[in-house]
Amino acid sequence: MTATHLKFKTAPGHQILAASGKKILRPGGRKATEQLFQFAQFKPGETVLELAASFGESAIAMAKRFDVRVVGIEKNPESVAIARENIRAAGLESQVTIIEGDIFRLDAISEKFDYVLAEAILTMQSQEAKLKVLQGIRDRLKPKGKFLSHELLARDNEEDIHQTLSQAIRVNATPLSQAGWRKVCEAAGLQVQQDSTGKMGLLNPVQMLKDEGLFGTLRIFWNVLTKAQIRERVRQMRRAFKKHEADLGYIVFWATFSVISDQ
């Protein structure tokens, strides 16, 4: 969705941040995603299903860097069209595919994958919805395939965090504890094999410089300063994050429905 079509008072927080120019919308930033890639240990020719692939940028980057084949699923038709143009421009039509679809209907995809990747998606779902998506992920994995996840972590005060974030970012944000993420995965038939946690820095200036670069960060600051509707929503999000700074973090983990004994 383009900024001109946004309803700024009610749009989800990630759309507001995207309208400000922010490209990295994951709680642990590039550092956490790199940890996921370390967990994955991709091999050339392997297959990845990426949920909520947006404009296809991360799918293209994975294909180029690791020589894997990526299928991305994206619900927004406008984003799908942009992603397909980006793939054509990169000359990767044979290696990257973006399909229009719903993360709650992964059964519409017949292929099974070596990896399923989901970043900053499950947090935004209720507990029941988390379970449904995770069950779909489980069914799309090959034997010993890996589910790779990057989400918000609530170290304490989960209910207070849920209420504060839901008001600030206009979605049903329900981050879980380490034990909570393991429990919901187990309920879906997945077992977390390894995880790593850290501080949530989505709007932290230092992390923004690392994630977006100097010019990208300056562009974001300029848009926030000069566009009142974006500025007000970003302030709300910053206040929410600051209020729960001690208890909010990120978690990355990998899980499989087949226990691997040598990890």
Residue, then its C-alpha position, 0 to 999 in steps of 0.5 A: m500500500t502506498a503512502t498516499h492511500l494510507k489511513f494514517k490514524t488506523a494503519p498498522g504500525h509497519q505500514i506507517l514505518a514503511a511510509s517513513g522510508k524504513k525498510i528493515l521492519r524486524p525487531g532485531g534488525r539485520k543482526a537478528t536475521e543474520q543469526l537466522f541465516q547462521f542457524a539455517q546453513f543454506k546450501p545451493g539448490e535448497t528451497v525456501l518458502e518466505l511468508a509475507a514476502s512484500f516487495g521480494e527484496s529479501a527473497i532476491a537477496m537470499a537467492k543471490r547470496f546463497d544460491v537457493r530457490v525462493v518462493g514468497i507468499e504475499k497477500n497484497p496484490e500491489s506488493v506482489a506486482i512490485a515484487r515480480e517487477n523487482i525479480r524481473a529486473a534482477g534476472l531471477e525469474s527462474q530462481v525466485t517466485i512470488i505468489e499471491g496468497d494468504i499465510f492462513r492458507l498455506d495448504a494451497i501450496s503443494e510443494k514442500f520446502d527445506y526451509v520456511l522463513a517468517e519474520a515479524i509475522l507471528t507476533m501480530q496474530s492471536q494465540e489461535a492464529k499463531l497456532k493455525v499458521l504454525q500448523g500450516i508451516r509444519d505441513r510445508l516442511k520437508p522431513k528435517g526441514k527447518f522453520l526459521s523465525h524472528e519475532l518480538l519477545a516479551r520477557d515479562n508483563e505479557e498482558d500489559i505489553h499486549q495492550t500497549l502495543s495493540q493500541a500503538i501499532r493498531v494490530n493485535a500484537t501478542p509477543l511471547s516469552q521464550a517459553g511461550w514461543r516454544k510452547v506454541c510451536e510444540a502445540a503445532g507439532l514443531q520443536v524449537q531446536q535453538d534460539s537466541t534473544g536480544k534487545m528490541g531496537l526497531l526505532n533505536p537510532v543506533q540500530m537504524l544506522k546499522d539497518e538503514g545506513l546513514f542516508g536511509t536514516l536521514r530520510i526517515f528522520w526527515n519524513v518523520l519531522t516534516k509529515a505530521q501524520i507519520r510523526e504522531r504515529v511514530r511518537q506513539m510507537r516510540r512511547a510504547f516501546k520506551k514504556h516496556e523497554a526492559d521487557l521487550g526484546y527479539i527472539v530468533f529460533w529454528a524449529t523442526f517437526s523431526v528432532i535432530s539429535d546431532q544439534 
